[in-house]
Amino acid sequence: MASQSDHKATIIDGKAIAQTIRNEIAEEVRHLSQKYGKVPGLAVVIVGTRKDSQSYVSMKRKACAEVGIKSVDIDLPENVSQDDLIAKVHELNATADVHGILVQLPLPNHINEEKVLSEISIEKDVDGFHPLNIGKLAMKGREPLFLPCTPKGCLELLSRSGISIKGKKAVVVGRSNIVGLPVSLLLLKADATVTVVHSCTPDPESFIREADIIIAAAGQAMMIKGSWIKPGAAVIDVGTNAIDDPSRKSGYRLVGDVDFQEACKVAGWVTPVPGGVGPMTVAMLLKNTLDGAKHAIAQ
């Protein structure tokens, strides 16, 4: 068994891959600007003052600046009415130099998320959550205008690491609207045989052990053990869970849904947390915004 213990998975560097993509986007933005005198615009709408939302939003705005995308900042108070928020969305729908609209989730409890998201123009739905975009994603032979950013980032990590999906067994752990469900649809479109494991699945381990590709998006810290992973499998870890760590200044550290140390001894490829899927999500948001702008400007 000595050879097994010496095995080291290839660590997929999401940060480096995302940076490559951002460089490609910056190049295309320069081209648009030179050719048409226009740059892509992304409106980022945030409601209230949730710390995590604030930090995500500032990261997205910074990323826009880095590639030359114009970021339109809409900060609304926690107690904004649903009607006022929707009116703001309609205003952005009608603004020609805004090519993408992102409403940072979660929204306060008094606002119906589904209602707000479905009011975003499908041409500007850079988050890919409009029911028409998700519906087209679910159907054979239809192409959504935009793919949700995190699932798109997961598949981009696989393809840029040279991992083929066609004919492979893929297991998706988690069935959220943001990751689990759309990533399972994307894998299906890429000709994988897909199983979705969730909180009501008895013995999830037995399914995961069979997988050539694992997408972990359950939100359970280190739930997937090394012994659950088929040797040589590709493991994409979407989980971001804070666990107590007294040795850190913050008092906690971030871990994924996969036991990374153990996975490295068995898997063929594995993404770290942080530094795996996270940077890709933002890169895909920029890519969607660029695509929306190319579509609008070239018309």
TILO-452873 format. One record per residue (C-alpha): x, y, z. Coordinates in steps of 0.5 Angstrom, whole numbers. Example, Ala and Ser with C-alpha at 12.3 -4.5 7.8 and 13.67 -1.06 7.14 Angstrom:
! residues 2
<tifi X="25" Y="-9" Z="16"/>
<tifi X="27" Y="-2" Z="14"/>
! end
This chain:
! residues 299
<tifi X="0" Y="0" Z="0"/>
<tifi X="6" Y="5" Z="0"/>
<tifi X="5" Y="7" Z="-7"/>
<tifi X="-2" Y="9" Z="-4"/>
<tifi X="0" Y="14" Z="1"/>
<tifi X="5" Y="17" Z="-3"/>
<tifi X="0" Y="19" Z="-8"/>
<tifi X="-1" Y="27" Z="-9"/>
<tifi X="-7" Y="29" Z="-13"/>
<tifi X="-6" Y="35" Z="-18"/>
<tifi X="-9" Y="41" Z="-14"/>
<tifi X="-13" Y="45" Z="-19"/>
<tifi X="-11" Y="53" Z="-18"/>
<tifi X="-17" Y="56" Z="-18"/>
<tifi X="-14" Y="63" Z="-17"/>
<tifi X="-9" Y="62" Z="-23"/>
<tifi X="-14" Y="60" Z="-28"/>
<tifi X="-19" Y="65" Z="-26"/>
<tifi X="-13" Y="70" Z="-27"/>
<tifi X="-12" Y="68" Z="-34"/>
<tifi X="-19" Y="69" Z="-35"/>
<tifi X="-19" Y="76" Z="-33"/>
<tifi X="-13" Y="77" Z="-37"/>
<tifi X="-17" Y="75" Z="-43"/>
<tifi X="-23" Y="79" Z="-41"/>
<tifi X="-19" Y="85" Z="-40"/>
<tifi X="-16" Y="84" Z="-47"/>
<tifi X="-23" Y="84" Z="-50"/>
<tifi X="-26" Y="90" Z="-46"/>
<tifi X="-20" Y="94" Z="-49"/>
<tifi X="-22" Y="91" Z="-56"/>
<tifi X="-29" Y="93" Z="-55"/>
<tifi X="-27" Y="100" Z="-52"/>
<tifi X="-23" Y="101" Z="-58"/>
<tifi X="-28" Y="99" Z="-63"/>
<tifi X="-34" Y="102" Z="-61"/>
<tifi X="-32" Y="107" Z="-56"/>
<tifi X="-36" Y="103" Z="-50"/>
<tifi X="-34" Y="98" Z="-45"/>
<tifi X="-39" Y="93" Z="-41"/>
<tifi X="-43" Y="96" Z="-35"/>
<tifi X="-45" Y="92" Z="-29"/>
<tifi X="-50" Y="94" Z="-24"/>
<tifi X="-49" Y="91" Z="-17"/>
<tifi X="-55" Y="92" Z="-13"/>
<tifi X="-54" Y="91" Z="-5"/>
<tifi X="-60" Y="91" Z="0"/>
<tifi X="-58" Y="92" Z="7"/>
<tifi X="-51" Y="92" Z="11"/>
<tifi X="-50" Y="84" Z="12"/>
<tifi X="-42" Y="83" Z="13"/>
<tifi X="-41" Y="77" Z="8"/>
<tifi X="-46" Y="81" Z="3"/>
<tifi X="-42" Y="87" Z="3"/>
<tifi X="-35" Y="83" Z="2"/>
<tifi X="-37" Y="79" Z="-4"/>
<tifi X="-40" Y="86" Z="-7"/>
<tifi X="-33" Y="90" Z="-6"/>
<tifi X="-30" Y="84" Z="-9"/>
<tifi X="-34" Y="84" Z="-15"/>
<tifi X="-33" Y="91" Z="-16"/>
<tifi X="-26" Y="91" Z="-15"/>
<tifi X="-26" Y="85" Z="-20"/>
<tifi X="-30" Y="90" Z="-25"/>
<tifi X="-25" Y="95" Z="-24"/>
<tifi X="-19" Y="91" Z="-26"/>
<tifi X="-21" Y="88" Z="-32"/>
<tifi X="-24" Y="95" Z="-35"/>
<tifi X="-32" Y="94" Z="-34"/>
<tifi X="-36" Y="100" Z="-31"/>
<tifi X="-39" Y="98" Z="-24"/>
<tifi X="-45" Y="102" Z="-23"/>
<tifi X="-46" Y="101" Z="-15"/>
<tifi X="-53" Y="101" Z="-12"/>
<tifi X="-54" Y="101" Z="-5"/>
<tifi X="-61" Y="100" Z="-2"/>
<tifi X="-63" Y="101" Z="6"/>
<tifi X="-65" Y="94" Z="9"/>
<tifi X="-72" Y="97" Z="10"/>
<tifi X="-73" Y="98" Z="2"/>
<tifi X="-80" Y="96" Z="0"/>
<tifi X="-80" Y="91" Z="-5"/>
<tifi X="-84" Y="95" Z="-10"/>
<tifi X="-78" Y="100" Z="-10"/>
<tifi X="-73" Y="95" Z="-11"/>
<tifi X="-77" Y="92" Z="-17"/>
<tifi X="-77" Y="100" Z="-20"/>
<tifi X="-70" Y="100" Z="-19"/>
<tifi X="-69" Y="94" Z="-23"/>
<tifi X="-74" Y="96" Z="-28"/>
<tifi X="-70" Y="103" Z="-29"/>
<tifi X="-63" Y="99" Z="-30"/>
<tifi X="-67" Y="94" Z="-35"/>
<tifi X="-68" Y="101" Z="-39"/>
<tifi X="-61" Y="104" Z="-38"/>
<tifi X="-57" Y="102" Z="-44"/>
<tifi X="-50" Y="102" Z="-41"/>
<tifi X="-52" Y="97" Z="-36"/>
<tifi X="-51" Y="90" Z="-39"/>
<tifi X="-51" Y="86" Z="-33"/>
<tifi X="-55" Y="87" Z="-27"/>
<tifi X="-53" Y="83" Z="-20"/>
<tifi X="-58" Y="83" Z="-14"/>
<tifi X="-54" Y="80" Z="-8"/>
<tifi X="-57" Y="75" Z="-5"/>
<tifi X="-60" Y="74" Z="0"/>
<tifi X="-65" Y="79" Z="1"/>
<tifi X="-68" Y="81" Z="7"/>
<tifi X="-74" Y="77" Z="9"/>
<tifi X="-80" Y="82" Z="7"/>
<tifi X="-78" Y="82" Z="0"/>
<tifi X="-80" Y="76" Z="-5"/>
<tifi X="-73" Y="74" Z="-8"/>
<tifi X="-76" Y="70" Z="-14"/>
<tifi X="-81" Y="76" Z="-16"/>
<tifi X="-75" Y="81" Z="-16"/>
<tifi X="-70" Y="76" Z="-20"/>
<tifi X="-76" Y="75" Z="-25"/>
<tifi X="-76" Y="82" Z="-26"/>
<tifi X="-69" Y="83" Z="-29"/>
<tifi X="-69" Y="83" Z="-36"/>
<tifi X="-66" Y="76" Z="-39"/>
<tifi X="-61" Y="80" Z="-43"/>
<tifi X="-58" Y="83" Z="-37"/>
<tifi X="-59" Y="76" Z="-32"/>
<tifi X="-51" Y="75" Z="-31"/>
<tifi X="-53" Y="71" Z="-25"/>
<tifi X="-56" Y="66" Z="-30"/>
<tifi X="-62" Y="65" Z="-25"/>
<tifi X="-68" Y="68" Z="-29"/>
<tifi X="-73" Y="62" Z="-30"/>
<tifi X="-72" Y="63" Z="-37"/>
<tifi X="-65" Y="62" Z="-37"/>
<tifi X="-65" Y="56" Z="-32"/>
<tifi X="-71" Y="53" Z="-36"/>
<tifi X="-67" Y="53" Z="-43"/>
<tifi X="-61" Y="50" Z="-39"/>
<tifi X="-65" Y="44" Z="-37"/>
<tifi X="-68" Y="43" Z="-44"/>
<tifi X="-64" Y="39" Z="-50"/>
<tifi X="-62" Y="43" Z="-56"/>
<tifi X="-64" Y="50" Z="-52"/>
<tifi X="-58" Y="55" Z="-50"/>
<tifi X="-59" Y="60" Z="-44"/>
<tifi X="-57" Y="67" Z="-45"/>
<tifi X="-53" Y="66" Z="-39"/>
<tifi X="-50" Y="60" Z="-34"/>
<tifi X="-50" Y="61" Z="-27"/>
<tifi X="-43" Y="63" Z="-25"/>
<tifi X="-41" Y="58" Z="-20"/>
<tifi X="-43" Y="52" Z="-24"/>
<tifi X="-40" Y="55" Z="-30"/>
<tifi X="-34" Y="56" Z="-26"/>
<tifi X="-34" Y="49" Z="-24"/>
<tifi X="-34" Y="46" Z="-31"/>
<tifi X="-29" Y="51" Z="-33"/>
<tifi X="-24" Y="49" Z="-28"/>
<tifi X="-25" Y="42" Z="-31"/>
<tifi X="-24" Y="43" Z="-38"/>
<tifi X="-18" Y="48" Z="-37"/>
<tifi X="-15" Y="42" Z="-33"/>
<tifi X="-16" Y="37" Z="-38"/>
<tifi X="-21" Y="33" Z="-35"/>
<tifi X="-26" Y="30" Z="-40"/>
<tifi X="-34" Y="30" Z="-38"/>
<tifi X="-37" Y="26" Z="-43"/>
<tifi X="-39" Y="19" Z="-41"/>
<tifi X="-36" Y="20" Z="-34"/>
<tifi X="-40" Y="18" Z="-28"/>
<tifi X="-41" Y="25" Z="-24"/>
<tifi X="-44" Y="26" Z="-17"/>
<tifi X="-47" Y="33" Z="-15"/>
<tifi X="-47" Y="33" Z="-7"/>
<tifi X="-53" Y="38" Z="-6"/>
<tifi X="-59" Y="41" Z="-10"/>
<tifi X="-59" Y="48" Z="-9"/>
<tifi X="-62" Y="53" Z="-14"/>
<tifi X="-55" Y="57" Z="-14"/>
<tifi X="-50" Y="51" Z="-15"/>
<tifi X="-53" Y="44" Z="-14"/>
<tifi X="-59" Y="44" Z="-19"/>
<tifi X="-55" Y="48" Z="-25"/>
<tifi X="-49" Y="44" Z="-24"/>
<tifi X="-52" Y="38" Z="-25"/>
<tifi X="-56" Y="40" Z="-31"/>
<tifi X="-49" Y="43" Z="-34"/>
<tifi X="-46" Y="36" Z="-33"/>
<tifi X="-52" Y="33" Z="-36"/>
<tifi X="-51" Y="37" Z="-42"/>
<tifi X="-44" Y="35" Z="-43"/>
<tifi X="-46" Y="28" Z="-43"/>
<tifi X="-44" Y="26" Z="-36"/>
<tifi X="-48" Y="21" Z="-32"/>
<tifi X="-51" Y="25" Z="-27"/>
<tifi X="-53" Y="23" Z="-20"/>
<tifi X="-55" Y="28" Z="-15"/>
<tifi X="-54" Y="27" Z="-7"/>
<tifi X="-58" Y="31" Z="-2"/>
<tifi X="-60" Y="31" Z="5"/>
<tifi X="-65" Y="26" Z="4"/>
<tifi X="-61" Y="21" Z="1"/>
<tifi X="-59" Y="15" Z="5"/>
<tifi X="-52" Y="13" Z="5"/>
<tifi X="-49" Y="18" Z="0"/>
<tifi X="-42" Y="15" Z="1"/>
<tifi X="-44" Y="9" Z="-3"/>
<tifi X="-46" Y="14" Z="-9"/>
<tifi X="-40" Y="18" Z="-8"/>
<tifi X="-35" Y="12" Z="-8"/>
<tifi X="-37" Y="11" Z="-15"/>
<tifi X="-36" Y="18" Z="-18"/>
<tifi X="-31" Y="20" Z="-23"/>
<tifi X="-33" Y="27" Z="-22"/>
<tifi X="-35" Y="30" Z="-15"/>
<tifi X="-38" Y="37" Z="-15"/>
<tifi X="-39" Y="38" Z="-7"/>
<tifi X="-44" Y="43" Z="-6"/>
<tifi X="-47" Y="41" Z="1"/>
<tifi X="-45" Y="46" Z="6"/>
<tifi X="-43" Y="41" Z="11"/>
<tifi X="-36" Y="42" Z="13"/>
<tifi X="-31" Y="36" Z="11"/>
<tifi X="-37" Y="32" Z="10"/>
<tifi X="-34" Y="28" Z="4"/>
<tifi X="-28" Y="23" Z="7"/>
<tifi X="-22" Y="21" Z="3"/>
<tifi X="-25" Y="14" Z="4"/>
<tifi X="-31" Y="16" Z="0"/>
<tifi X="-27" Y="18" Z="-6"/>
<tifi X="-25" Y="13" Z="-12"/>
<tifi X="-18" Y="13" Z="-13"/>
<tifi X="-16" Y="18" Z="-19"/>
<tifi X="-23" Y="22" Z="-19"/>
<tifi X="-24" Y="30" Z="-20"/>
<tifi X="-26" Y="33" Z="-14"/>
<tifi X="-29" Y="40" Z="-14"/>
<tifi X="-31" Y="43" Z="-8"/>
<tifi X="-36" Y="49" Z="-8"/>
<tifi X="-37" Y="49" Z="0"/>
<tifi X="-34" Y="55" Z="4"/>
<tifi X="-35" Y="53" Z="12"/>
<tifi X="-32" Y="57" Z="17"/>
<tifi X="-30" Y="52" Z="23"/>
<tifi X="-27" Y="54" Z="30"/>
<tifi X="-19" Y="55" Z="30"/>
<tifi X="-16" Y="58" Z="36"/>
<tifi X="-9" Y="59" Z="32"/>
<tifi X="-12" Y="64" Z="27"/>
<tifi X="-13" Y="71" Z="29"/>
<tifi X="-20" Y="71" Z="27"/>
<tifi X="-21" Y="65" Z="31"/>
<tifi X="-24" Y="61" Z="25"/>
<tifi X="-21" Y="58" Z="18"/>
<tifi X="-25" Y="56" Z="12"/>
<tifi X="-26" Y="49" Z="10"/>
<tifi X="-30" Y="46" Z="4"/>
<tifi X="-35" Y="40" Z="4"/>
<tifi X="-29" Y="35" Z="3"/>
<tifi X="-23" Y="33" Z="7"/>
<tifi X="-18" Y="36" Z="3"/>
<tifi X="-12" Y="33" Z="7"/>
<tifi X="-15" Y="26" Z="6"/>
<tifi X="-17" Y="28" Z="-1"/>
<tifi X="-10" Y="29" Z="-4"/>
<tifi X="-8" Y="22" Z="-2"/>
<tifi X="-13" Y="19" Z="-7"/>
<tifi X="-16" Y="24" Z="-12"/>
<tifi X="-13" Y="25" Z="-19"/>
<tifi X="-15" Y="33" Z="-18"/>
<tifi X="-18" Y="37" Z="-12"/>
<tifi X="-19" Y="44" Z="-11"/>
<tifi X="-17" Y="48" Z="-5"/>
<tifi X="-22" Y="52" Z="0"/>
<tifi X="-20" Y="58" Z="-1"/>
<tifi X="-17" Y="59" Z="-8"/>
<tifi X="-21" Y="54" Z="-12"/>
<tifi X="-28" Y="55" Z="-14"/>
<tifi X="-29" Y="62" Z="-11"/>
<tifi X="-24" Y="66" Z="-15"/>
<tifi X="-28" Y="63" Z="-21"/>
<tifi X="-35" Y="65" Z="-19"/>
<tifi X="-33" Y="72" Z="-20"/>
<tifi X="-29" Y="71" Z="-26"/>
<tifi X="-35" Y="68" Z="-30"/>
<tifi X="-39" Y="74" Z="-27"/>
<tifi X="-34" Y="78" Z="-31"/>
<tifi X="-35" Y="74" Z="-37"/>
<tifi X="-42" Y="74" Z="-37"/>
<tifi X="-42" Y="81" Z="-37"/>
<tifi X="-37" Y="82" Z="-43"/>
<tifi X="-42" Y="77" Z="-47"/>
<tifi X="-48" Y="81" Z="-45"/>
<tifi X="-44" Y="87" Z="-47"/>
<tifi X="-42" Y="84" Z="-54"/>
<tifi X="-49" Y="82" Z="-55"/>
<tifi X="-52" Y="89" Z="-54"/>
<tifi X="-46" Y="93" Z="-57"/>
<tifi X="-45" Y="89" Z="-64"/>
<tifi X="-53" Y="89" Z="-65"/>
! end
